[in-house]
Amino acid sequence: MSDTSCNVLLVVGSLHDASITRVVVKHLADNLSADGCEVNTLDFIEDPLPLFNPDTVWEQDYYLLLKERVAAADVIVLGTPDYHGSISSTLKNFLDHFWKEFTGKLFATIVASHEKGLTVHDQLRTVARQCYAWSMPYGVSFIEKIDVKNDQVASDELRNRLEMLQHDIQVYGRLLANQRASDITGTAPGFLAQLRK
Ligand SMILES: Cc1cc2nc3c(=O)[nH]c(=O)nc-3n(C[C@H](O)[C@H](O)[C@H](O)COP(=O)(O)O)c2cc1C
């Protein structure tokens, strides 16, 4: 395994057929994969995720399969449109299914917005903190018809931001994954001690 390879789960938080979030997630997934990362994309338009119900979900086959994919990831890229200055219900529904599986992992956030999506990124950082996950110190936002056109990343600015994000995902994803594994198998009293068997 190279120093910059890692296992990345990417989430498309839009059910919109012509979603620009999906276009940007795919762009990032393709480039991560080309650089040797294990890449897994969740797109709920292809695999619908039932609404989270804590009374019934835990033994369901779809949940157990999804949990394996989340557990295998070092980095989770959360893509969402800006809905009312907040995250989409599609992404929130995914997030509600997991907690410990996110602990000690790295979240990266990408947001389709007309307004830079800052409140959306902030809300995802709050989710990360609640789950003891790390978050990138910045997010990537983009605007329809300017940054994404004809199902392609169309602006140099977005292309450059995604290149930076890809680099940071690989570098910090690997670093944190190595430290997470060592803390879980170790005996020191860090926050990852809660995941020891
Ligand atoms: C219900 C709803 C609420 C929205 N609220 C906002 C908003 O508060 N701020 C904003 O910039 N865009 C808002 N938008 C616009 C979407 O964020 C924008 O169209 C985005 O590009 C959609 O991404 P998608 O193509 O990946 O679904 C809203 C769209 C919808 C459908």
The ligand as an SDF file (V2000), in Angstrom:
LIG
                    3D

 31 33  0  0  0  0  0  0  0  0999 V2000
  -35.7640   22.6350   -0.9150 C   0  0  0  0  0  0  0  0  0  0  0  0
  -34.5770   23.4180   -1.4260 C   0  0  0  0  0  0  0  0  0  0  0  0
  -33.9810   24.3590   -0.6230 C   0  0  0  0  0  0  0  0  0  0  0  0
  -32.8730   25.0800   -1.0660 C   0  0  0  0  0  0  0  0  0  0  0  0
  -32.2900   25.9850   -0.2460 N   0  0  0  0  0  0  0  0  0  0  0  0
  -31.1880   26.6410   -0.6510 C   0  0  0  0  0  0  0  0  0  0  0  0
  -30.5240   27.5590    0.2190 C   0  0  0  0  0  0  0  0  0  0  0  0
  -30.9550   27.8000    1.3480 O   0  0  0  0  0  0  0  0  0  0  0  0
  -29.3950   28.1670   -0.2250 N   0  0  0  0  0  0  0  0  0  0  0  0
  -28.8870   27.9080   -1.4800 C   0  0  0  0  0  0  0  0  0  0  0  0
  -27.8520   28.4810   -1.8290 O   0  0  0  0  0  0  0  0  0  0  0  0
  -29.4850   27.0660   -2.3360 N   0  0  0  0  0  0  0  0  0  0  0  0
  -30.6210   26.4210   -1.9420 C   0  0  0  0  0  0  0  0  0  0  0  0
  -31.2390   25.5420   -2.7920 N   0  0  0  0  0  0  0  0  0  0  0  0
  -30.6470   25.3280   -4.1160 C   0  0  0  0  0  0  0  0  0  0  0  0
  -29.7700   24.0580   -4.1640 C   0  0  0  0  0  0  0  0  0  0  0  0
  -28.8250   24.0280   -3.1140 O   0  0  0  0  0  0  0  0  0  0  0  0
  -29.0060   24.0600   -5.4920 C   0  0  0  0  0  0  0  0  0  0  0  0
  -29.9240   24.0420   -6.5560 O   0  0  0  0  0  0  0  0  0  0  0  0
  -28.0430   22.8980   -5.6160 C   0  0  0  0  0  0  0  0  0  0  0  0
  -27.1960   23.1210   -6.7040 O   0  0  0  0  0  0  0  0  0  0  0  0
  -28.7580   21.5550   -5.8090 C   0  0  0  0  0  0  0  0  0  0  0  0
  -27.7980   20.5230   -5.8140 O   0  0  0  0  0  0  0  0  0  0  0  0
  -28.0570   19.1130   -6.5670 P   0  0  0  0  0  0  0  0  0  0  0  0
  -28.1560   19.4430   -8.0360 O   0  0  0  0  0  0  0  0  0  0  0  0
  -26.8650   18.2980   -6.2540 O   0  0  0  0  0  0  0  0  0  0  0  0
  -29.3070   18.5350   -5.9910 O   0  0  0  0  0  0  0  0  0  0  0  0
  -32.3690   24.8410   -2.3650 C   0  0  0  0  0  0  0  0  0  0  0  0
  -32.9900   23.8880   -3.1930 C   0  0  0  0  0  0  0  0  0  0  0  0
  -34.0710   23.1920   -2.7230 C   0  0  0  0  0  0  0  0  0  0  0  0
  -34.7240   22.1430   -3.6240 C   0  0  0  0  0  0  0  0  0  0  0  0
  1  2  1  0
  2  3  1  0
  2 30  2  0
  3  4  2  0
  4  5  1  0
  4 28  1  0
  5  6  2  0
  6  7  1  0
  6 13  1  0
  7  8  2  0
  7  9  1  0
  9 10  1  0
 10 11  2  0
 10 12  1  0
 12 13  2  0
 13 14  1  0
 14 15  1  0
 14 28  1  0
 15 16  1  0
 16 17  1  0
 16 18  1  0
 18 19  1  0
 18 20  1  0
 20 21  1  0
 20 22  1  0
 22 23  1  0
 23 24  1  0
 24 25  2  0
 24 26  1  0
 24 27  1  0
 28 29  2  0
 29 30  1  0
 30 31  1  0
M  END
$$$$
